Amino acid sequence: MSNLRFFTNSPLALNASVQLSESAATHATRALRLNVGDTAIVFNGDGYDYDCELISIKKNTVIANITGVTKVSNESPLNITLLQAVSSGDRMDFTIQKAVELGVTCIQPITSQRSVVKLSTERAEKRTEHWQNVAISACEQSGRAVVPNVFPPMSLEHWLSRNPIASATRIQLNPVGAKRLAEMQKPLAEIQLLIGAEGGLSQNEIDLASAHGFQSMVLGPRILRTETAALTAISVMQSAWGDF
């Protein structure tokens, strides 16, 4: 069972002991039925996997001892920031989960003019925490040992005011884009990928993004759903320029 992976916020080191989080402990003992002596992997986002052995299980408290350390080298060579307009239902969770599996560096939720979901300050904080946990779970599953940050949602205008100039390659998916994504040359720096919500980006948002260096691109002749568009674009990038 050494392929089981659990995230922790704790510092990790060889021969040290670590207490699993309550959620990880519950999953390990109740869902996976792990016992003292079983092995697993813990990670904290520092780029390493830490082999461990469970040495104590008491109710919801699980203590593990670190027995080995391995550098994980499966991060994408592409530095992709996904600017994803907030979508409704499970679409946002799905997009974040799969984008992390596909290797994005970080995710910036955007409160778009056409987003169905409208978040109050309190709700936005809760959703950000939830989305970050989705990203962590995706790392546990996919074997990534560096956890992408999911930042608090903000409007496109606000984000651009904080990032007015960039050496990054900026791409927005737009059905009336001038050329296909696959026709681009490999970017030499960060890629900032802007995806609209269910109704796409408004014309004002498209114009604003264009004024700040975002190139309009299309993936093909068919209009894709928001979650399909984001994941297809990342997959095309990874296939053309990354490690697929």
Sequence and secondary structure as in RCSB ss.txt:
>XXXX:A:sequence
MSNLRFFTNSPLALNASVQLSESAATHATRALRLNVGDTAIVFNGDGYDYDCELISIKKNTVIANITGVTKVSNE
SPLNITLLQAVSSGDRMDFTIQKAVELGVTCIQPITSQRSVVKLSTERAEKRTEHWQNVAISACEQSGRAVVPNV
FPPMSLEHWLSRNPIASATRIQLNPVGAKRLAEMQKPLAEIQLLIGAEGGLSQNEIDLASAHGFQSMVLGPRILR
TETAALTAISVMQSAWGDF
>XXXX:A:secstr
 TT EEE SS   TT EEE  HHHHHIIIIIS   TT EEEEE SSSEEEEEEEEEEETTEEEEEEEEEEE    
 SS EEEEEE  STTHHHHHHHHHHHHT SEEEEE  TT S    HHHHHHHHHHHHHHHHHHHHHHT SS  EE
   B HHHHHHHS S SSEEEEE TT SEEGGGS   SS EEEEE  TT   HHHHHHHHHTTEEEEESSSS   
HHHHHHHHHHHHHHHHS  
